[in-house]
């Protein structure tokens, strides 16, 4: 599914997981080096998406390998009418603190996101959730919104957590760690300026995780992350530069890995409130004037494929209407003066 100028999950990986500076007694630890520092564990903050990415938190829905939405922490969901959605919580799911995920717990977390998370309010403004019974809630939007299922799968919008435990921590990092308020396979046990450590959650609802722990070190320099893998100090380096693919082509101590299932990517957005991008012809000319093939093959080192539309063609509803036509771009600019 390698399509257009879409964002692949890029990583440099070592051949096998190696022992790490993990908590005593743990044998199999995945050691990750990443470019950004995790500074806040409060789930309403803008950068909480990493809670899902590193296995601590989970979402209500997931995208499968074919980019179709499917229930995850939900057993099922359906649209009741234009404004209301029925969500049924999967039974017997525990938070890492031992509390069970119930309809009330879910409603508390979702309503807290609506009240305090800028990301959630931006996606579903003025929405709310009410409890129907022990496992059922109804999500109500202000206006008809077909994007509700996508929001339920968005790690930046609805990470599921024990809201009571999070509120009691009052933003204190040590207390948030001790709260163990998520449902994921790994629970955060340590965080400082250099590293986040997660340990296996043995009562995870999908079964005991194979790894004992995950170490995530914060290494801003891309070359340092790659060298960490090559030297055996890390197993996985996230976000390597695209030229790394060429650099590691014949190496045996590290491998450049691309996801086959990515569905986002670098995109150009115009500020339509400012000149000259407030003019339609200017925006259309810019779109037609970009050489997407050169961007994909030369600028992005062939890691990305040539864009044919704003969305990957793997989506059934995607329209492939993006092309390069410099002469048409010139005409549009001339028409616009």
N, C-alpha and C positions, 0 to 999 in steps of 0.2 A: 504494500500500500504506500510506496514511496511516491508521493504526489506533490506537485507544484512547489512553490517556495514556502513550504510548511515547516513548522518547528519540529525537528526530531528531538527525541530524548538522546542527547549526546553524552557519551561517557568514555573514559579510558578505563579499561578493566584489566586486572591481573588474572592469571590463569586460574587461581583458586584462592579461597579465603584463607588468610594466615592468622596465627594467634595475634592478639592485640592487647593493649593496656586496658583490658576490660575489668569489671568487678571480679574479685577473687572467686575462683570456682567455675567460672564460665569457660567453656572450651571453644565453641564455634562463634566467632564474632566477625561480623561484617564491618570493615573499616572504610568509611567514606570520607573523602575530602570534598568540600564544596566552596563556592566562591563567596557566599553571603553569610553574615553572622546572624545567628538567631538571638534576638535581644529581648523578646517578650513572649510569655506563654499565655497571655490573656487571649481567649479565642475571639473576642470582639474586635481585636486590633487588626489593622490592614494586612499584616504579614503572617497571619496564623495558618496559611495554607500548608506550611511545612509540617504541621501536625498530622495531616493526612499523608503527605508524601513520604514521611519517614515511619509510618506505621503506628503512630500513637492514636490518632483519631480516625473516624470513618464517616462516610456520608450515607444518606438514605438510599440513593440510587447510584449505579455505576454505569459507565460505558463499557460494553463488551468489545471483543476483538473486531467486530463489524460496525463499531460506532453506534450500536443500538443501546438505548437505555434499558436497564434491568434493575429490579429491586435488590437492595443489599441489606441494610438494617431494617428496611420495610419488607414485610411479607408480600404486600400488594399495595397498589394505589389506583385510583380511578377518578375521573372527573364527574362530579354529581350534576353540575350545571355550569353556566358560564363563569360563575364567580367562586364556586366551591369545589374542593378536592378532598376525597376521602383517603386517609393514610392509615394503613394497618401495620402496627409494629410487630416485627418478628418476635416470637416468644423466647424466653430463657436466655436473653442476652444480658451479660453482666458488664457493669463498669469495672474498671480496674480496682476500685475501692470496695467491691463486693455488692454494691447496690444494683438492682435490676433496672434495665431500661423499660419503663412503662410509658403509657400514653401521657401521663402527667409529666414525667421527666422530659419527654420529647417536647411537649408543649412549652414547658418552662424554658428549655434551651432555645427553641425557635422564637418564642416571643421576646426573649432577651436579645437575640440577634436582631430582630426587627427594631427593638428599642435603642440598641447601643452600637450596632455594627454599621459603619458607613457603607461597606460593601453590600451587605444584605439589604439595607434600605434603598440603595441605588437600583438593585435588581427587582425587588418587589416592594415598592413603596406603599405604606399604609395597609399592609397585609396583617393578618392575625391568625392565631391558631386556638381552637377550643377543644377541650376533651369531651369525647362522647362516651367512652367506657374505658376499661382498663387497657385496651390495646388499640383503640381507635381515636384518631383526632381528625378534625376538619380544618383545612387551610382555606381561608377566605381572602380573596384579593379585592382591591378597590374597583378595578375594572377587569374585563375579560383579558386573560393573559395566557397564551399558549406556551409561554416559556417556563411555566411552573416546573415541569419535569426536569428541564435542564438546570434550573436553580437548585433542585433537590440533589443533583449530582455534582454541584459545583463546590469544590473544596474551600473556596474563598467565601462562600455564602452560608452554608449550613454544615459545619463540623458538629457532630453530635457529642454532647458532654453533659455531665451532671451539674446543672446550673447552681444548685444549692451549694455544692462543694466549691465551685469556682467563685461564687459570690462571697463565701466565707473567707476565702484567701485574700480578697480585697487587693488584688494586683501584686501581692508579694510573691516573688519567684520561688522561694523556698517552700512557701505554703501551697503554691500551685502545684509544685512537684509532689508534695506530700498528699495532695488531694486525690491524686490518681483518678481523675474525673473523666477518662475517655474509655472507649470500648475496643481499641485497636490491639493488634498482636504484640505490640511493644509499649512498655510504659517508661516515661522519662524518669531517670533516677539522679541525673546530675546535669548542670548547665553552668558554664562560665564563659569568659570571653574567648576561650580557645576551642571549646568542645562541648557537645551534648552527648550524653550516654543514655541509651535505652536498654532495658532488660526485657526478656521474654515474659509475656503474661500467660501463665500456665492455664488459666481458665478461659482463654479466648474461645469464643463461641464456634469458630470454624475448626477448632482442634489446636493441639499444642504446636507452636511454631518450631520449625526445624533449627533456627539459629538461637543461640543463647542470649546474644546481645548485639547491639548496633552502636558503633562509635561514629559520630559525625564531627569532623574537625573543620574549622573555619580557616581556609587558606585563600586569601584574595588573589594571589599571583597564580596565573594559569600555568606557567612553566613549572612552578613549584609543585602544583597539584599533579602534573604529569610525572615529574621526577619522583614523587612519593610513591606512585604506582610502580615505576620502573625499578626503584630500589627495594621494593617489597615492604615499604612502610604503610601502604594503603592498598585496598583491594579495588576501589572504585573512585575515580575522579570525575566529578560532574562538570558540565559546561566547558569542555576544552575548546580552544579555537578550531575553526574548521580545517586550518592547514595541518592540524595534528594528524588527520587521516593520512596525508602523504608522508609525514615524518615517521609514522609507525607502520608503514606498509610492509616492511620486511623485518620487523622486530619480533622477538619472541618473549620479551619481558613485559609487554603491554600491548593491548589491542584496542582499536578505535571501534566503538559500538554505536549503531544507529537503531532507534526504535522503528519498527515496521508499522506502528499503530498510532503515530502522532496525528493530531487533528487541529493544531493551531499553528501559529508561526508569525514571523516578522510581517507587520502590516503597516501601511501608510494611512494615517488619518489626517484629515484637513480640519483646521479651525474655520468653520464656515461663518464665523462672526467677524473675521478680520480680512481686510484686503491683502492680497488679491484673491485669496482662496474663497471669498464669499461669492465669487462669480462662477456660475455653472461651467461656462466654457473653459475657464482656467483649470478647474478640477478635471474635466474631461480630457483636456489637452495633456495634463500631467500624466494621467493614466495611460494615454496612448503613446506618450513620448518615452516611457520607460522601456528599456530593453531587458525584458524579464529573463531571456536566455543567457545574456551576459552576466546578469546578477547571479543566477543560479550556478552557472558553470565556472565563471571566472572569479567573481567576487566571493562567492560562497564555496569555492573549491569543489564543485560537483557534489557536495553533500546534500544539496537541495535540488529538486527538480523544477523545471520551468513553470511559473505560475500560469494558470489558465482561467482563474477566477478567484474571488475573495475567499471561497471555502474549498476544501479538498473535494475533488470529484468523487471520492468514496461516499460522500453524503448523497443520498438519493435526491435531495432537493437542491443540490448545488448547481449553479448555472455557470457554464464555462463561457464567459463573455469578456475575457480579458486578453488583450493582444497588443502588439506594438505596431503603430502606424504613424510614423513621424510626419508624413505629409498631411494626414488628417488632423494631427495635432496643430500643425502650422495654420491650417485653414480655420480651425476653431479660434485660435488666438487672433487671427486677422479679423474674423467676424466680430469678436468681442472688443476690437479696438486696441 
